[in-house]
Amino acid sequence: MPIIHIVLFEFKPVTTHAQVEDVCKRMLALQDKCIHPESKKPYVKSYGGGRDTSPEGLQGAFNHGFVSEFQNEEDRKYYLEKDPAHLEFVKSLEGIIQNVRVVDFEPGKF
């Protein structure tokens, strides 16, 4: 069953616009950079995200969101625990991100 992975970022107040733009571009590039160790092909089914534009005012300090989809639990587990491109990206966020929220779900599963 597919897994939807949602990540919300709150950038530190001192983070520049150029740094935010760089993080967003590199986050979106993970769709092509994350290569499955067996198939040697990208395995993230879909990837998207950007700056918050919600008029509801419920986002708190989170101003950027990203959504990715994985085919199964094994792919998500590899992405989170072993994928070198993803792990390098996460490490690069030190000093830039103030807070992160992550929510994962399987569509239709309650």
C-alpha positions as YAML, in Angstrom:
chain: A
units: angstrom
residues:
- id: 1
  name: MET
  ca: [0.00, 0.00, 0.00]
- id: 2
  name: PRO
  ca: [1.38, 3.48, -0.85]
- id: 3
  name: ILE
  ca: [2.64, 5.71, 1.95]
- id: 4
  name: ILE
  ca: [2.31, 9.50, 1.88]
- id: 5
  name: HIS
  ca: [5.12, 11.32, 3.70]
- id: 6
  name: ILE
  ca: [4.53, 14.96, 4.67]
- id: 7
  name: VAL
  ca: [7.34, 17.19, 5.97]
- id: 8
  name: LEU
  ca: [6.85, 20.74, 7.29]
- id: 9
  name: PHE
  ca: [9.77, 23.11, 7.87]
- id: 10
  name: GLU
  ca: [10.11, 26.12, 10.12]
- id: 11
  name: PHE
  ca: [13.28, 27.93, 9.14]
- id: 12
  name: LYS
  ca: [15.37, 29.78, 11.71]
- id: 13
  name: PRO
  ca: [14.71, 33.54, 11.66]
- id: 14
  name: VAL
  ca: [18.28, 34.24, 10.52]
- id: 15
  name: THR
  ca: [17.93, 31.99, 7.46]
- id: 16
  name: THR
  ca: [18.28, 33.99, 4.27]
- id: 17
  name: HIS
  ca: [15.92, 33.79, 1.31]
- id: 18
  name: ALA
  ca: [18.76, 32.29, -0.74]
- id: 19
  name: GLN
  ca: [19.26, 29.53, 1.85]
- id: 20
  name: VAL
  ca: [15.52, 28.76, 1.91]
- id: 21
  name: GLU
  ca: [15.45, 28.60, -1.87]
- id: 22
  name: ASP
  ca: [18.48, 26.30, -1.88]
- id: 23
  name: VAL
  ca: [16.91, 23.93, 0.68]
- id: 24
  name: CYS
  ca: [13.67, 23.79, -1.32]
- id: 25
  name: LYS
  ca: [15.45, 23.05, -4.59]
- id: 26
  name: ARG
  ca: [17.58, 20.35, -3.00]
- id: 27
  name: MET
  ca: [14.57, 18.82, -1.24]
- id: 28
  name: LEU
  ca: [12.65, 18.58, -4.52]
- id: 29
  name: ALA
  ca: [15.72, 17.17, -6.27]
- id: 30
  name: LEU
  ca: [15.64, 14.16, -3.96]
- id: 31
  name: GLN
  ca: [13.01, 12.59, -6.21]
- id: 32
  name: ASP
  ca: [15.72, 12.07, -8.83]
- id: 33
  name: LYS
  ca: [18.71, 11.68, -6.51]
- id: 34
  name: CYS
  ca: [17.27, 8.91, -4.34]
- id: 35
  name: ILE
  ca: [18.18, 5.75, -6.19]
- id: 36
  name: HIS
  ca: [16.99, 2.30, -5.13]
- id: 37
  name: PRO
  ca: [19.97, 0.05, -4.35]
- id: 38
  name: GLU
  ca: [18.58, -2.91, -6.30]
- id: 39
  name: SER
  ca: [16.81, -1.39, -9.30]
- id: 40
  name: LYS
  ca: [19.31, 1.50, -9.61]
- id: 41
  name: LYS
  ca: [16.34, 3.76, -10.47]
- id: 42
  name: PRO
  ca: [14.57, 6.56, -8.59]
- id: 43
  name: TYR
  ca: [12.03, 5.01, -6.22]
- id: 44
  name: VAL
  ca: [10.15, 7.98, -4.75]
- id: 45
  name: LYS
  ca: [6.86, 7.81, -6.66]
- id: 46
  name: SER
  ca: [6.08, 11.52, -6.45]
- id: 47
  name: TYR
  ca: [7.51, 14.60, -4.81]
- id: 48
  name: GLY
  ca: [6.24, 18.13, -4.47]
- id: 49
  name: GLY
  ca: [6.27, 21.10, -2.18]
- id: 50
  name: GLY
  ca: [6.96, 24.74, -1.61]
- id: 51
  name: ARG
  ca: [6.08, 27.83, 0.40]
- id: 52
  name: ASP
  ca: [2.88, 27.95, 2.40]
- id: 53
  name: THR
  ca: [0.08, 29.96, 0.81]
- id: 54
  name: SER
  ca: [-2.82, 28.93, 3.05]
- id: 55
  name: PRO
  ca: [-5.21, 31.76, 3.94]
- id: 56
  name: GLU
  ca: [-6.45, 29.85, 7.02]
- id: 57
  name: GLY
  ca: [-3.66, 31.01, 9.32]
- id: 58
  name: LEU
  ca: [-3.29, 27.59, 10.97]
- id: 59
  name: GLN
  ca: [0.26, 26.80, 9.87]
- id: 60
  name: GLY
  ca: [1.91, 28.32, 12.92]
- id: 61
  name: ALA
  ca: [5.56, 28.99, 12.19]
- id: 62
  name: PHE
  ca: [5.78, 26.28, 9.52]
- id: 63
  name: ASN
  ca: [6.20, 28.06, 6.21]
- id: 64
  name: HIS
  ca: [7.25, 25.31, 3.77]
- id: 65
  name: GLY
  ca: [5.78, 21.88, 3.17]
- id: 66
  name: PHE
  ca: [6.74, 18.87, 1.09]
- id: 67
  name: VAL
  ca: [4.85, 15.71, 0.18]
- id: 68
  name: SER
  ca: [6.36, 12.51, -1.15]
- id: 69
  name: GLU
  ca: [4.87, 9.14, -1.93]
- id: 70
  name: PHE
  ca: [6.47, 5.75, -1.49]
- id: 71
  name: GLN
  ca: [5.23, 2.50, -3.00]
- id: 72
  name: ASN
  ca: [5.64, 0.58, 0.25]
- id: 73
  name: GLU
  ca: [7.06, 0.48, 3.76]
- id: 74
  name: GLU
  ca: [10.38, -0.94, 2.58]
- id: 75
  name: ASP
  ca: [11.02, 2.03, 0.29]
- id: 76
  name: ARG
  ca: [10.13, 4.52, 3.03]
- id: 77
  name: LYS
  ca: [12.37, 2.71, 5.50]
- id: 78
  name: TYR
  ca: [15.30, 2.78, 3.06]
- id: 79
  name: TYR
  ca: [14.71, 6.50, 2.38]
- id: 80
  name: LEU
  ca: [14.65, 7.40, 6.08]
- id: 81
  name: GLU
  ca: [17.42, 5.15, 7.33]
- id: 82
  name: LYS
  ca: [19.86, 4.35, 4.52]
- id: 83
  name: ASP
  ca: [19.49, 6.47, 1.38]
- id: 84
  name: PRO
  ca: [22.75, 8.43, 1.15]
- id: 85
  name: ALA
  ca: [21.19, 11.33, -0.78]
- id: 86
  name: HIS
  ca: [18.42, 11.78, 1.80]
- id: 87
  name: LEU
  ca: [20.73, 11.38, 4.79]
- id: 88
  name: GLU
  ca: [23.17, 13.94, 3.33]
- id: 89
  name: PHE
  ca: [20.28, 16.36, 2.76]
- id: 90
  name: VAL
  ca: [19.03, 15.97, 6.34]
- id: 91
  name: LYS
  ca: [22.52, 16.60, 7.72]
- id: 92
  name: SER
  ca: [22.79, 19.77, 5.61]
- id: 93
  name: LEU
  ca: [19.79, 21.28, 7.43]
- id: 94
  name: GLU
  ca: [21.68, 21.72, 10.70]
- id: 95
  name: GLY
  ca: [21.71, 25.39, 11.61]
- id: 96
  name: ILE
  ca: [19.00, 26.29, 9.07]
- id: 97
  name: ILE
  ca: [15.87, 24.54, 10.30]
- id: 98
  name: GLN
  ca: [14.34, 25.50, 13.62]
- id: 99
  name: ASN
  ca: [11.56, 22.93, 13.70]
- id: 100
  name: VAL
  ca: [10.29, 20.02, 11.61]
- id: 101
  name: ARG
  ca: [7.01, 18.12, 11.63]
- id: 102
  name: VAL
  ca: [6.52, 14.83, 9.81]
- id: 103
  name: VAL
  ca: [3.25, 13.00, 9.22]
- id: 104
  name: ASP
  ca: [2.98, 9.76, 7.27]
- id: 105
  name: PHE
  ca: [-0.19, 7.92, 6.32]
- id: 106
  name: GLU
  ca: [-1.56, 5.20, 4.11]
- id: 107
  name: PRO
  ca: [-4.46, 6.56, 2.05]
- id: 108
  name: GLY
  ca: [-7.80, 5.30, 3.32]
- id: 109
  name: LYS
  ca: [-6.35, 3.54, 6.37]
- id: 110
  name: PHE
  ca: [-7.88, 4.74, 9.63]
...
